[in-house]
Every structure is written in structure tokens, then in C-alpha cells.
Amino acid sequence: MSAADFEAAVAYVRSLPKDGPVQLDNAAKLQFYSLYKQATEGDVTGNQPWAVQVEARAKWDAWNSRKGMRSEDAKAAYVQRLVTLLRSQGIEWKPGAKVQSKL
């Protein structure tokens, strides 16, 4: 897995259309978020947000769950998570592939 594969996977996930063939539920979004943050910034810093800050708390908790994971491992896990998700939808992904939306 190369840095280019990771960047291509990030671009692919970010470009998924809201009404496209691949829909991410909140759990999948948090997985991608936490792996991205761990890969690009390392361990989470700062205090855990209050529970009433639901979205911020969920993101912090997801990222914190990756604490100690090496950047290279997080990048590889991000790419593998995308490949697994797409294969479950019958889609074979290659780095640099464009997102196709349903017409």
C-alpha cells in the first residue's frame, strides 16, 4: 500500500455522491474519519468533548480508539476498509478510479 493509494482512497470516499450506489452509514463514516485522522495527525489530543456535543464526542471517541496505531497502519486500514466496503457492493476499486453515480 502506497501513500498514493491512501490519497486516492481518501479522494474516492470524499467524492461519494449522497445519492450514489455506495452509501456510508454513520458507523462507516466514523471509521473512515478516525483512520484518516490517525493516519494524518497521529493520536488524538485535547480533552474529550462533553456528551451533549454528540457529533464532536463521537468523532473524538472514534479517533481515540485508534490511539497508538502507526500512521502507515492507519493508511493501510483506510484503504482496506474502502476495498471491503466496495466489494460488498460488487464494486472493484482501483486507485484513481472515478465515482460513478446512478443515473
C-alpha positions as CSV (number, residue, x, y, z in Angstrom):
1,M,0.0,0.0,0.0
2,S,1.5,3.3,-1.1
3,A,0.8,6.9,0.0
4,A,-0.7,7.4,-3.4
5,D,-3.2,4.6,-2.7
6,F,-4.2,6.2,0.5
7,E,-4.6,9.6,-1.1
8,A,-6.7,8.0,-3.9
9,A,-8.9,6.2,-1.3
10,V,-9.4,9.5,0.6
11,A,-10.4,11.3,-2.6
12,Y,-12.8,8.5,-3.5
13,V,-14.5,8.5,-0.2
14,R,-14.8,12.3,-0.2
15,S,-16.3,12.2,-3.7
16,L,-19.0,9.6,-3.0
17,P,-22.3,11.2,-4.0
18,K,-25.1,11.3,-1.4
19,D,-27.4,9.5,-3.8
20,G,-24.8,7.2,-5.3
21,P,-24.6,3.4,-5.3
22,V,-22.4,3.3,-2.2
23,Q,-24.0,4.8,1.0
24,L,-22.0,5.2,4.2
25,D,-23.8,4.8,7.5
26,N,-22.6,6.8,10.5
27,A,-20.5,3.9,11.7
28,A,-18.6,3.7,8.4
29,K,-18.2,7.5,8.3
30,L,-16.7,7.4,11.8
31,Q,-14.4,4.5,10.8
32,F,-13.1,6.5,7.8
33,Y,-12.8,9.6,9.9
34,S,-10.9,8.0,12.7
35,L,-8.5,6.2,10.4
36,Y,-7.9,9.4,8.4
37,K,-7.2,11.5,11.5
38,Q,-4.8,8.8,12.9
39,A,-3.0,8.5,9.6
40,T,-2.6,12.2,9.1
41,E,-2.3,13.6,12.6
42,G,-1.5,10.7,14.9
43,D,-3.0,10.2,18.4
44,V,-5.9,12.4,19.4
45,T,-5.1,15.4,21.6
46,G,-7.2,17.6,23.7
47,N,-10.0,16.8,26.1
48,Q,-12.9,14.6,25.3
49,P,-15.9,16.7,24.4
50,W,-19.0,16.7,26.6
51,A,-21.6,14.1,25.9
52,V,-24.1,16.7,24.9
53,Q,-21.8,17.5,22.0
54,V,-22.9,14.4,20.3
55,E,-21.1,14.6,16.9
56,A,-17.9,16.0,18.4
57,R,-17.9,13.3,21.1
58,A,-18.5,10.5,18.6
59,K,-15.6,11.7,16.4
60,W,-13.3,12.1,19.4
61,D,-14.2,8.7,20.7
62,A,-13.7,7.1,17.3
63,W,-10.3,8.8,16.8
64,N,-9.2,8.0,20.3
65,S,-10.0,4.3,19.7
66,R,-7.1,4.3,17.2
67,K,-4.6,5.6,19.8
68,G,-1.2,4.1,19.3
69,M,-1.8,3.0,15.8
70,R,1.0,3.8,13.4
71,S,0.3,6.2,10.6
72,E,1.2,3.6,8.0
73,D,-1.1,1.1,9.6
74,A,-4.0,3.6,9.7
75,K,-3.4,4.4,6.0
76,A,-3.4,0.7,5.1
77,A,-6.6,0.1,7.2
78,Y,-8.3,3.0,5.5
79,V,-7.6,1.6,2.0
80,Q,-8.6,-1.9,3.1
81,R,-11.9,-0.6,4.7
82,L,-12.7,1.0,1.3
83,V,-11.9,-2.1,-0.7
84,T,-14.0,-4.2,1.7
85,L,-16.9,-1.8,1.6
86,L,-16.9,-1.6,-2.2
87,R,-16.5,-5.4,-2.7
88,S,-19.6,-5.9,-0.5
89,Q,-21.5,-3.8,-3.1
90,G,-20.0,-5.7,-6.0
91,I,-17.6,-2.9,-7.0
92,E,-13.9,-3.5,-7.6
93,W,-11.9,-0.3,-6.8
94,K,-8.6,0.7,-8.3
95,P,-6.7,3.8,-7.1
96,G,-7.5,6.7,-9.4
97,A,-10.9,5.3,-10.3
98,K,-13.7,7.8,-10.5
99,V,-17.0,7.6,-8.6
100,Q,-19.9,6.6,-10.8
101,S,-23.3,7.7,-9.7
102,K,-26.6,6.1,-10.7
103,L,-28.5,7.8,-13.5
